[in-house]
Amino acid sequence: MEIILGKRAGFCYGAGGAVEKANNVILNNKEEKIYCLGELVHNKQVIDDLKNKGIIFIDDIDKINESKKQERKVKLIIRAHGIEKNIYEKASKRNIELLDYTCPNVLEVHKIVEEFVNKDYYIVIMGEKSHPETIGTYSFANGRGIVLEKEEDIKEVVKFIKERSISKLLIIAQTTFSLEKFNKYVEIIKEILNKENANIEIEVRNTICNATKLRQEETEEISSNVDYMIVIGGKKSANSIKLYEISKKNCKNTVFIETYKELEDKVEEITMCSKVGIMAGASTPKKSIDEVIDLLNSHKIYKS
């Protein structure tokens, strides 16, 4: 059995940087409470580790009930996926010090949205409607945006455009959105608007981060050439789910796991395969990848 490990498996620089900064702030602030708004990254193992080290995870900034008169500011970590615009405003009105660990790519998307909204554009954001990154990005559109998650949502987008007599439109994407879907949906929207002779200035910005693009491409290549594919990532990780979808399309023997324990009853089945591929999402720590490799270690020829 040959194991092919994706070269881009595991932490991207945005997620990895956020986790590294969180660990550093814990070491340097042992006597202070440190909060984190939402999950820093979508990986249960990472979150459990940070909880054990003392970080307090909350889902609402109003749950910080520290006295406003205290001498030291409360520290609040901003997750890698970013936050809604009004959170910055709330924090500035209270004794809260923001430690902004938002992925630089996400921050850049926020800037793009603000820039185009100020130029009277409406924004179409391709992404998961319930994902914190998409919710945060939408907030920067100041009510001049709509989220497109699935192909069937395109009708609602066209309706949105018609009802508002929109003349200028910006199309962007969640940084971990499927590149294939992004390109497809853009063409469908353009085709519909062209058929209806809509006089609309359309600006398209592919804001899918390069790391996501390269990881998806590598997953496509590996999964097309193996007998078994293992995708490691958090169950709520958007980019990991997309890697699984890509892999499943090319390799029917594809599994999506968070930890090596989910493979223990499949080892015999896996070791019967000639080639096994492994890819991990952008929020997956090296430890999780190594544990899978170790589980299969006695049955493999390893290359990366």
Buried (B, 14 or more C-beta within 10 A) or exposed (E): BBBBBBEBBBBBBBBBBBBEBBBEBBEEBEEBBBBBBBBBBBBBBBBEBBEEEEBBBEEEBEEBEBEEEEEEBBBBBBBBBBBBBEBEEBBEEBBBEBBBBBBEBBBBBBEBBBEBBEEEBBBBBBBBBEBBBBBBBBBBBEEBBBBBBEEEBBEEBBEBBEEEEBEEBBBBBBBBBBBBBBBEBBEBBBEBBEEEEBEBEBBBBBBBBEBBBBBBEBBBBBBBEBBBBBBBBBEBBBBBBBBBBBBBEBBEBBBBBBBBEBBEEBBEEBBEBEBBBBBBBBBBBEEBBEBBBEBBEEBBEEEE
